[in-house]
């Protein structure tokens, strides 16, 4: 017998440290995580239970061989009473299926020799009384209620279609099981709660086959099951309940610890964003802002290894770096840099010349940016401008689908744009001979494009920086290209701004036929923080340096998680064998 309590307490760090990400809930929200160590611990407890290693055996217990005889008698009576159908004799258990030595008083047999999977009865939603008297079970739990039951005893409900193999326990004296599930009423000599915990170790969810997985009774009937004496079943259930309660406590404490750490990360990173921005050079306000920022940053740097131990916290750090970059807080300003006002004068001259040369059309002047539109204060020499003051937007051409072919000049579509890069898993082309007619829509390396339809995905905005390997390609409709009016914003700085939540939070997609979309007019009206080209280059260099650090943190985290998971597996393997 394994002292499970000792196994848990001696390895608490192992169980609580093994964590892995499940999936993201969306941009800017926390990642769902799985406490893998505690999940493995729960599985281990059940495995020890069904192997007879959780509680001691008692020689005075009535052996399971007697229970099997009673089960056979009960089954024969049910067949005689025509309550169940007679089934074919199941094959003997082979030597290969003898996976471990049975404890004293235990027996092994086939699932179908003990349990009967009964089909549920169809009960469409309109026919349910929803009176609350008896629960109605679907393949994965309660889906309503009814005024009379189809099963009149406590039972185990097993998903047949949809959530094949999903398990639910009905402790009430009756329920309705629909036709997408099975019901099992254990024999009188099998404890219902023991059967339920045992069912979790059978892997019934792995038996589902087909496009819509369905659990086949014939396959389930062949599963090898272990039967302990009835008195030991009761002791096992009591011990499992005790240990699962301990797992609940560990899980709650771990989640609280992770939540507290997450709150600490948010507060510390938030202190960077809330530090006063710099005003006039040499002023007390500027000095205080610099000191506050440096103090906040130093607190974070000194505790990197403790703070950034989850993927979400590292993602938060990356997003904070991007926000600091476009707020002008990531690198110091240089008084020798050109001010934004000088840059705006250059843009005005360039624009006037382009209009004079008839290269662009004169457009209505964009309105001044109001104080309400400015999300934060900017450092000296920076200024807010409309994105349309710096860029014009070229919409793609509506190439006809009948022109598409597998070879030729590629067309950049919405589906080819990911988070900052292109994806060419699905490619549409037009003949190269035809492409020359549409040279106006030809893209070049370094161009930045943005998706106008379905612009936002879970990981952020759908935009891409065109690479040499993407060429030649043309712009298709519902994708827009940023066309610079004057080379005063580097593509790298624009790209970092597009990645930041400051840009994401200012996007409010409309809908066309239920599909989210943005317009180039929206983009033109967006406030954009403008600084000198020199500072943009310093910012980009600093961002790249810090992003490399984040990449290292993530790599170390992945290695650590892998090590912890391997350690959990080793402890589990040792406990079982």
LINFENZI-V106928 format. One record per pair of residues at least 4 apart in sequence whose ideal C-beta (glycine too) atoms are under 8 Angstrom apart, sorted by the first residue. I is the first residue (numbers start at 1). J is the second residue. D is the distance in whole Angstrom. If there is no record, write none. Layout:
BEGIN
I&J&D, I&J&D
END
This chain:
BEGIN
1&52&8, 1&53&6, 1&54&7, 1&55&7, 1&56&5, 2&7&6, 2&48&6, 2&53&5, 2&54&7, 2&575&6, 3&7&6, 4&8&6, 4&45&6, 4&48&6, 4&54&6, 4&239&7, 4&243&6, 5&9&6, 5&243&7, 5&246&8, 6&10&6, 7&11&6, 7&44&8, 7&571&8, 7&575&6, 8&12&7, 8&15&7, 8&41&7, 8&243&7, 8&246&6, 8&247&8, 8&250&8, 11&15&6, 11&571&5, 12&16&6, 12&250&7, 13&17&6, 14&18&7, 14&37&6, 14&564&7, 14&567&5, 14&568&6, 14&571&6, 15&37&4, 15&38&5, 15&40&8, 15&41&5, 15&250&6, 15&568&7, 16&35&7, 16&37&6, 16&38&7, 16&250&6, 16&253&8, 16&254&5, 17&37&6, 17&564&5, 18&35&8, 18&36&4, 18&37&3, 18&40&7, 18&561&7, 18&564&4, 18&565&5, 18&567&7, 18&568&5, 19&33&6, 19&34&7, 19&35&6, 19&36&6, 19&37&7, 19&258&8, 19&310&7, 19&561&7, 19&564&7, 20&33&7, 20&34&5, 20&36&5, 20&561&6, 20&565&7, 21&31&5, 21&32&7, 21&33&6, 21&34&8, 21&311&5, 22&31&7, 22&32&4, 22&33&6, 22&34&5, 23&31&7, 23&32&6, 24&29&7, 24&31&5, 24&32&7, 24&458&5, 24&459&7, 25&29&5, 25&30&7, 25&31&7, 25&32&6, 26&458&5, 27&456&7, 27&457&8, 27&458&6, 27&459&6, 27&460&5, 27&501&8, 27&504&6, 28&319&7, 28&501&6, 28&504&8, 30&262&7, 30&312&5, 31&310&7, 31&311&6, 31&312&4, 31&315&8, 33&258&7, 33&310&7, 33&312&8, 34&39&6, 35&39&6, 35&251&6, 35&254&6, 35&255&7, 36&40&6, 36&564&8, 36&565&6, 36&568&7, 37&41&6, 37&564&7, 37&565&8, 37&568&5, 38&42&7, 38&247&6, 38&250&6, 38&251&5, 38&254&7, 39&43&7, 40&44&6, 40&568&5, 40&569&7, 40&572&6, 41&45&7, 41&247&6, 41&250&8, 42&46&7, 42&244&7, 42&247&5, 43&47&6, 43&572&8, 44&48&6, 44&572&5, 44&575&6, 44&576&7, 45&49&6, 45&54&7, 45&240&6, 45&243&5, 45&244&7, 45&247&7, 46&50&7, 46&197&6, 46&198&8, 46&200&5, 46&201&5, 46&240&7, 47&51&6, 47&201&6, 47&576&6, 48&53&4, 48&54&5, 48&575&7, 48&576&7, 49&53&8, 49&54&5, 49&197&6, 49&198&8, 49&236&5, 49&239&7, 49&240&6, 50&197&8, 50&198&5, 50&201&5, 50&226&5, 51&100&6, 51&103&8, 51&226&7, 51&576&7, 52&57&7, 52&102&7, 52&103&3, 52&106&6, 52&226&7, 52&228&6, 52&232&8, 53&103&8, 53&576&8, 54&236&6, 54&239&5, 54&240&7, 54&243&8, 55&232&7, 55&235&5, 55&236&6, 55&239&5, 57&61&7, 57&103&5, 57&104&5, 57&105&6, 57&229&8, 57&232&7, 58&229&8, 58&231&7, 58&232&7, 59&104&7, 59&105&8, 61&105&6, 61&229&4, 61&230&8, 61&231&5, 61&232&6, 62&66&5, 62&67&7, 62&229&6, 62&230&7, 62&231&7, 63&67&8, 63&105&4, 63&107&8, 63&229&6, 64&68&6, 64&105&6, 64&106&5, 64&107&4, 64&227&4, 64&228&6, 64&229&6, 65&69&7, 65&107&6, 66&70&7, 67&71&6, 67&107&8, 67&189&4, 67&190&8, 67&227&6, 67&229&7, 67&230&6, 68&72&6, 68&107&6, 68&109&6, 68&113&8, 68&114&8, 68&227&7, 69&73&7, 70&74&6, 70&187&7, 70&188&7, 70&189&5, 71&75&6, 71&113&7, 71&114&6, 71&187&5, 71&189&6, 71&190&8, 72&76&6, 72&113&8, 73&77&7, 74&78&6, 74&187&5, 74&188&7, 75&79&6, 75&84&7, 75&116&8, 75&187&8, 76&80&6, 77&81&6, 78&83&4, 78&84&5, 78&116&8, 79&83&8, 79&84&6, 79&85&7, 79&86&5, 84&116&5, 84&118&8, 87&112&6, 87&221&7, 90&110&4, 90&112&5, 90&113&6, 90&221&6, 90&222&7, 91&110&8, 91&222&8, 93&97&5, 93&98&7, 93&108&6, 93&109&7, 93&110&7, 93&224&6, 94&98&8, 97&224&5, 98&108&8, 99&224&8, 102&106&4, 102&107&7, 102&108&6, 102&226&7, 103&228&7, 105&228&7, 105&229&5, 105&232&7, 106&226&6, 106&227&6, 106&228&5, 106&229&8, 107&226&7, 107&227&5, 108&224&6, 108&225&7, 108&226&6, 108&227&7, 109&113&5, 109&114&6, 109&224&8, 109&225&6, 109&227&7, 110&114&8, 110&221&6, 110&222&6, 110&223&7, 110&224&7, 110&225&7, 111&115&6, 111&202&7, 111&220&6, 111&221&5, 111&222&7, 111&223&4, 111&224&8, 111&225&5, 112&116&8, 112&217&8, 112&220&7, 112&221&3, 112&222&7, 114&186&8, 114&187&7, 114&190&7, 114&225&6, 114&227&7, 115&184&5, 115&186&7, 115&187&8, 115&195&7, 115&225&8, 116&184&7, 116&185&8, 117&158&7, 117&182&4, 117&183&8, 117&184&6, 117&217&5, 117&220&6, 117&221&8, 118&151&8, 118&177&8, 118&182&6, 118&183&5, 118&184&7, 118&185&8, 119&160&8, 119&179&7, 119&182&6, 120&137&7, 120&150&7, 120&160&7, 120&176&8, 120&177&4, 120&178&5, 120&179&5, 120&180&7, 120&181&5, 120&182&7, 120&183&6, 121&150&5, 121&176&7, 121&177&7, 121&178&7, 121&179&6, 122&178&6, 122&179&4, 123&127&6, 123&128&6, 123&136&6, 123&146&7, 123&150&8, 123&176&6, 123&178&5, 123&179&8, 124&128&8, 125&143&8, 125&144&7, 128&136&6, 128&144&5, 128&145&7, 128&146&5, 128&176&8, 129&133&8, 129&145&7, 129&146&5, 129&147&4, 130&144&6, 130&145&5, 130&146&8, 131&145&6, 131&146&7, 131&147&5, 132&145&5, 133&145&6, 133&146&7, 133&147&5, 133&148&7, 134&145&6, 134&146&5, 134&147&7, 134&148&7, 134&149&4, 134&172&7, 134&174&5, 134&175&5, 134&176&6, 135&142&5, 135&144&8, 135&145&6, 135&170&7, 135&172&7, 135&175&5, 135&176&7, 136&142&7, 136&143&5, 136&144&4, 136&145&6, 136&146&5, 136&175&7, 136&176&5, 136&178&6, 137&141&7, 137&142&6, 137&143&7, 137&157&4, 137&168&6, 137&170&7, 137&175&6, 137&176&7, 137&177&5, 137&178&7, 137&181&6, 138&142&8, 138&143&4, 138&159&8, 138&162&7, 138&178&5, 138&180&6, 138&181&6, 139&159&4, 139&160&6, 139&161&6, 139&162&4, 139&163&4, 139&164&7, 139&166&6, 139&178&8, 139&180&4, 139&181&5, 140&159&6, 140&162&7, 140&163&4, 140&166&5, 140&168&8, 141&166&8, 141&168&5, 142&168&8, 143&178&7, 146&176&5, 148&174&8, 148&176&8, 149&174&3, 149&175&5, 149&176&6, 150&175&8, 150&176&5, 150&177&6, 150&183&8, 151&155&5, 151&170&7, 151&174&6, 151&175&6, 151&176&7, 151&177&6, 151&183&5, 151&185&7, 152&173&7, 152&174&5, 153&173&6, 153&174&7, 153&185&5, 154&169&8, 154&170&6, 154&171&5, 154&172&7, 154&173&7, 154&185&8, 154&192&6, 155&170&5, 155&175&7, 155&177&8, 155&183&5, 155&184&6, 155&185&5, 155&192&8, 156&167&7, 156&168&7, 156&169&6, 156&170&8, 156&183&7, 156&184&5, 156&186&7, 156&192&7, 156&195&6, 156&196&5, 156&199&6, 157&167&7, 157&168&4, 157&169&8, 157&170&6, 157&175&7, 157&177&6, 157&181&5, 157&182&7, 157&183&6, 157&184&8, 158&165&7, 158&166&7, 158&167&6, 158&181&6, 158&182&5, 158&183&8, 158&184&7, 158&199&7, 158&204&6, 158&215&7, 159&163&4, 159&164&5, 159&165&6, 159&166&4, 159&167&8, 159&180&7, 159&181&6, 159&205&8, 159&215&7, 160&164&6, 160&179&8, 160&180&6, 160&181&5, 160&182&5, 160&214&6, 160&215&5, 161&180&4, 161&181&8, 161&212&6, 161&213&8, 161&214&5, 161&215&8, 162&180&6, 162&212&7, 162&213&8, 164&204&8, 164&205&6, 164&207&7, 164&208&3, 164&213&4, 164&214&6, 164&215&4, 165&203&8, 165&204&4, 165&205&3, 165&206&7, 165&207&6, 165&208&6, 165&215&5, 166&205&7, 167&196&7, 167&199&5, 167&200&6, 167&204&8, 169&192&8, 169&193&8, 169&196&5, 170&175&4, 171&192&8, 175&183&8, 177&181&5, 177&182&7, 177&183&4, 182&215&7, 182&217&7, 184&195&7, 184&199&8, 186&190&4, 186&191&8, 186&192&6, 186&195&4, 189&230&5, 190&194&7, 190&195&5, 190&227&7, 190&230&8, 190&233&7, 191&195&7, 191&230&7, 191&233&4, 191&234&6, 191&237&6, 192&196&6, 193&197&7, 193&237&5, 194&198&6, 194&228&8, 194&233&4, 194&234&8, 194&236&6, 194&237&5, 195&199&6, 196&200&7, 197&201&8, 197&236&8, 197&237&7, 197&240&6, 198&202&7, 198&225&7, 198&226&8, 199&204&7, 202&220&8, 202&223&5, 202&225&7, 203&207&7, 203&223&8, 204&215&6, 204&220&6, 204&223&8, 207&215&6, 207&216&7, 207&219&5, 207&220&6, 208&213&3, 208&214&6, 208&215&5, 209&213&6, 209&214&7, 209&216&7, 210&214&6, 215&219&8, 215&220&6, 216&220&7, 217&221&6, 218&222&7, 219&223&8, 228&232&4, 228&233&6, 228&236&7, 229&233&7, 230&234&7, 231&235&7, 232&236&6, 233&237&7, 234&238&7, 235&239&6, 236&240&6, 237&241&6, 238&242&7, 239&243&6, 240&244&6, 241&245&6, 242&246&7, 243&247&7, 244&248&7, 245&249&7, 246&250&7, 247&251&6, 248&252&6, 249&253&6, 250&254&6, 251&255&6, 252&256&6, 253&257&6, 254&258&6, 255&259&6, 256&260&6, 257&261&6, 258&262&6, 258&310&7, 259&263&6, 260&264&6, 261&265&6, 261&307&7, 261&309&7, 261&310&8, 261&313&7, 262&266&6, 262&310&8, 262&312&7, 262&313&7, 263&267&6, 264&268&6, 264&307&7, 265&269&6, 265&307&5, 265&308&7, 265&313&5, 265&316&6, 265&317&8, 266&270&6, 266&316&7, 267&271&7, 268&272&8, 268&296&7, 268&299&6, 268&300&5, 268&307&7, 269&273&7, 269&300&7, 269&316&6, 269&317&7, 269&320&4, 270&274&6, 271&275&7, 271&296&4, 271&299&8, 272&293&6, 272&296&5, 272&297&6, 272&300&8, 272&320&6, 272&324&6, 272&329&7, 273&320&7, 273&323&6, 273&324&7, 273&327&7, 273&329&8, 275&289&6, 275&292&4, 275&293&4, 275&296&6, 275&329&7, 276&285&6, 276&288&6, 276&289&4, 276&292&6, 277&289&6, 277&327&7, 277&328&7, 277&329&7, 277&376&7, 277&377&4, 277&378&7, 277&379&6, 278&285&7, 278&286&4, 278&289&5, 278&290&7, 278&328&8, 278&333&7, 278&379&5, 278&380&6, 279&283&5, 279&285&5, 279&286&5, 279&289&8, 279&377&8, 279&380&7, 280&285&8, 280&286&7, 280&380&6, 281&286&6, 281&333&8, 281&335&6, 281&380&6, 282&286&7, 282&287&8, 283&287&7, 284&288&6, 285&289&6, 286&290&6, 286&380&8, 287&291&6, 288&292&6, 289&293&6, 290&294&6, 290&332&8, 291&295&6, 292&296&6, 293&297&6, 293&329&6, 294&298&6, 295&299&7, 296&300&7, 297&301&6, 298&302&6, 299&303&7, 300&304&7, 300&307&7, 303&307&5, 304&308&6, 304&553&7, 305&309&8, 307&313&6, 308&313&5, 308&314&5, 308&317&6, 308&553&5, 308&557&8, 309&313&7, 309&557&7, 310&314&7, 310&557&7, 311&315&6, 311&554&7, 311&557&7, 312&316&6, 313&317&7, 314&318&7, 314&550&6, 314&553&5, 314&554&5, 314&557&7, 315&319&6, 316&320&6, 317&321&6, 317&550&6, 317&553&8, 318&322&7, 318&547&6, 318&550&5, 319&323&6, 319&500&7, 319&501&6, 320&324&6, 321&325&6, 321&330&7, 321&543&6, 321&546&5, 321&547&7, 321&550&8, 322&326&7, 322&496&6, 322&497&8, 322&499&5, 322&500&4, 322&501&7, 322&502&8, 322&543&7, 323&327&6, 323&500&5, 323&501&6, 323&502&6, 324&329&4, 324&330&4, 325&329&8, 325&330&5, 325&496&6, 325&497&8, 325&500&7, 325&539&5, 325&540&8, 325&542&7, 325&543&5, 326&496&7, 326&497&5, 326&500&5, 326&502&6, 326&503&8, 326&529&5, 327&376&6, 327&378&8, 327&502&8, 327&529&7, 328&333&7, 328&378&6, 328&379&4, 328&382&5, 328&529&7, 328&531&6, 328&535&8, 329&379&8, 330&539&6, 330&542&5, 330&543&7, 331&535&7, 331&538&5, 331&539&6, 331&542&5, 333&337&7, 333&379&5, 333&380&7, 333&381&6, 333&535&7, 334&534&7, 334&535&7, 335&381&8, 337&381&6, 337&531&8, 337&532&4, 337&534&5, 337&535&6, 338&342&5, 338&343&6, 338&381&8, 338&532&5, 338&533&8, 338&534&8, 339&343&7, 339&381&4, 339&383&8, 339&532&7, 340&344&6, 340&381&6, 340&382&5, 340&383&3, 340&385&7, 340&530&4, 340&531&6, 340&532&8, 341&345&7, 341&383&6, 342&346&7, 343&347&7, 343&488&5, 343&530&6, 343&532&7, 344&348&6, 344&383&7, 344&385&6, 344&389&7, 344&530&7, 345&349&7, 346&350&6, 346&486&6, 346&488&6, 347&351&6, 347&389&6, 347&390&6, 347&485&6, 347&486&5, 347&488&6, 348&352&6, 349&353&6, 350&354&6, 350&485&6, 350&486&4, 351&355&6, 351&360&7, 351&485&5, 351&486&8, 352&356&6, 353&357&6, 354&359&4, 354&360&5, 354&485&7, 355&359&8, 355&360&6, 355&361&7, 355&362&5, 360&392&6, 360&485&8, 366&386&4, 366&388&5, 366&389&6, 366&524&7, 366&525&7, 367&386&8, 369&373&5, 369&374&6, 369&384&5, 369&385&8, 369&386&7, 369&527&5, 370&374&8, 373&384&8, 373&527&5, 374&378&8, 374&384&6, 374&527&6, 375&502&6, 375&505&8, 375&506&7, 375&527&7, 378&382&4, 378&383&7, 378&384&7, 378&529&6, 379&531&8, 381&531&7, 381&532&7, 382&529&6, 382&530&6, 382&531&5, 383&529&8, 383&530&5, 384&527&5, 384&528&7, 384&529&6, 384&530&7, 385&389&5, 385&390&6, 385&527&7, 385&528&5, 385&530&5, 386&390&8, 386&524&6, 386&525&6, 386&526&7, 386&527&7, 386&528&7, 387&391&6, 387&523&6, 387&524&6, 387&525&7, 387&526&5, 387&527&8, 387&528&5, 388&392&8, 388&393&8, 388&523&7, 388&524&3, 388&525&7, 389&485&8, 390&484&7, 390&485&6, 390&486&8, 390&488&7, 390&489&6, 390&528&6, 390&530&7, 391&482&5, 391&483&6, 391&484&6, 391&485&7, 391&489&8, 391&523&8, 391&524&8, 392&483&5, 392&485&6, 393&480&5, 393&481&7, 393&482&7, 393&483&7, 393&520&4, 393&523&6, 393&524&7, 394&440&8, 394&441&7, 394&475&7, 394&480&6, 394&481&4, 394&483&5, 395&452&8, 395&475&8, 395&477&7, 395&478&8, 395&479&8, 395&480&5, 395&520&6, 396&412&7, 396&441&6, 396&474&8, 396&475&4, 396&476&4, 396&477&5, 396&478&7, 396&479&5, 396&480&7, 396&481&8, 397&438&6, 397&440&8, 397&441&5, 397&474&7, 397&475&7, 397&476&7, 397&477&6, 398&476&8, 398&477&4, 399&403&6, 399&404&8, 399&411&6, 399&430&6, 399&438&8, 399&474&7, 399&476&6, 399&477&8, 403&430&5, 403&431&8, 403&434&7, 404&411&7, 404&428&4, 404&429&7, 404&430&7, 405&428&8, 405&429&5, 405&430&7, 405&431&7, 406&427&7, 406&429&7, 407&429&6, 408&429&4, 408&430&5, 408&431&5, 408&432&5, 408&434&8, 408&435&7, 409&429&6, 409&430&6, 409&431&8, 409&432&5, 409&434&8, 409&435&4, 409&472&5, 409&473&7, 409&474&6, 410&424&7, 410&427&6, 410&428&7, 410&429&5, 410&470&7, 410&472&7, 410&473&4, 410&474&7, 411&428&5, 411&429&7, 411&430&6, 411&473&7, 411&474&6, 411&475&8, 411&476&5, 412&416&5, 412&417&7, 412&422&7, 412&443&7, 412&449&6, 412&464&8, 412&466&8, 412&470&8, 412&473&5, 412&474&7, 412&475&6, 412&476&6, 412&479&6, 413&417&8, 413&426&8, 413&428&6, 413&476&5, 413&478&8, 413&479&7, 414&451&5, 414&452&8, 414&453&5, 414&454&6, 414&462&7, 414&478&6, 414&479&6, 415&423&8, 415&426&6, 416&422&5, 416&423&6, 416&424&6, 416&426&7, 416&427&8, 416&464&8, 417&422&6, 417&423&7, 417&449&7, 417&450&8, 417&451&5, 417&462&5, 417&463&7, 417&464&5, 417&479&7, 418&422&7, 418&423&5, 418&457&8, 418&462&7, 418&464&7, 419&457&7, 419&459&5, 419&460&5, 419&461&7, 419&462&7, 419&463&8, 420&463&7, 420&464&6, 420&465&7, 420&495&7, 420&498&8, 420&499&7, 421&464&5, 421&465&7, 421&467&8, 422&464&5, 422&466&7, 422&467&7, 422&470&5, 424&470&8, 428&476&8, 430&434&5, 430&435&6, 430&474&7, 431&435&7, 432&436&8, 434&438&7, 435&439&8, 435&442&8, 435&472&7, 435&474&6, 438&442&7, 438&474&6, 441&474&5, 441&475&4, 442&472&7, 442&473&8, 442&474&6, 442&475&8, 443&447&5, 443&449&7, 443&466&5, 443&470&7, 443&471&7, 443&473&5, 443&474&7, 443&475&6, 443&481&7, 444&466&7, 444&471&7, 445&466&6, 445&467&6, 445&468&5, 445&470&8, 445&471&6, 446&465&7, 446&466&7, 446&491&5, 447&465&8, 447&466&4, 447&481&6, 447&482&7, 447&491&8, 448&463&6, 448&464&7, 448&465&6, 448&466&7, 448&481&7, 448&482&5, 448&491&6, 448&494&6, 448&495&6, 448&498&7, 449&463&7, 449&464&5, 449&466&7, 449&475&7, 449&479&6, 449&480&7, 449&481&5, 449&482&7, 450&455&7, 450&461&7, 450&462&7, 450&463&4, 450&479&7, 450&480&5, 450&482&7, 450&498&8, 450&523&7, 451&455&5, 451&462&4, 451&463&7, 451&478&7, 451&479&6, 452&478&5, 452&479&7, 452&480&6, 452&517&6, 452&518&6, 452&519&7, 452&520&7, 453&478&4, 453&512&8, 453&515&6, 453&516&8, 453&517&5, 454&462&7, 454&515&6, 454&516&6, 454&517&7, 455&461&6, 455&462&5, 455&507&7, 455&509&6, 455&516&7, 455&517&7, 455&518&5, 456&460&7, 456&461&6, 456&462&7, 456&504&8, 456&507&7, 456&509&6, 456&516&7, 457&461&8, 457&462&6, 460&499&7, 460&504&6, 461&498&6, 461&499&8, 461&503&7, 461&504&6, 461&507&7, 463&495&8, 463&498&5, 465&491&7, 465&495&6, 466&470&5, 466&471&7, 466&473&8, 467&471&8, 475&479&6, 475&480&8, 475&481&6, 478&517&8, 480&520&5, 480&523&7, 482&494&7, 484&488&8, 484&489&7, 487&533&8, 488&530&8, 488&533&6, 489&493&6, 489&494&5, 489&530&7, 489&533&8, 489&536&7, 490&494&7, 490&533&6, 490&536&5, 490&537&7, 490&540&7, 491&495&6, 492&496&7, 492&536&8, 492&537&8, 492&540&4, 493&497&7, 493&536&4, 493&537&8, 493&539&6, 493&540&6, 494&498&6, 495&499&7, 496&500&7, 496&539&7, 496&540&6, 496&543&6, 497&502&7, 497&503&6, 497&528&7, 497&529&8, 498&503&6, 499&503&8, 500&504&7, 501&505&5, 502&506&7, 503&507&7, 503&526&8, 506&526&6, 506&527&8, 507&518&6, 507&522&8, 508&522&8, 509&516&4, 509&517&6, 509&518&5, 510&516&7, 510&517&6, 510&518&7, 510&519&8, 511&515&6, 511&516&6, 511&517&7, 512&517&5, 518&522&5, 518&523&7, 519&523&7, 520&524&6, 521&525&7, 522&526&7, 531&535&5, 531&536&6, 531&539&8, 532&536&7, 533&537&7, 534&538&7, 535&539&6, 536&540&6, 537&541&6, 538&542&6, 539&543&6, 540&544&6, 541&545&6, 542&546&6, 543&547&6, 544&548&7, 545&549&7, 546&550&7, 547&551&6, 548&552&7, 549&553&7, 550&554&6, 551&555&6, 552&556&6, 553&557&6, 554&558&6, 555&559&6, 556&560&6, 557&561&6, 558&562&6, 559&563&6, 560&564&6, 561&565&6, 562&566&6, 563&567&6, 564&568&7, 565&569&7, 566&570&6, 567&571&7, 568&572&6, 569&573&6, 570&574&6, 571&575&6, 572&576&6, 573&577&6
END
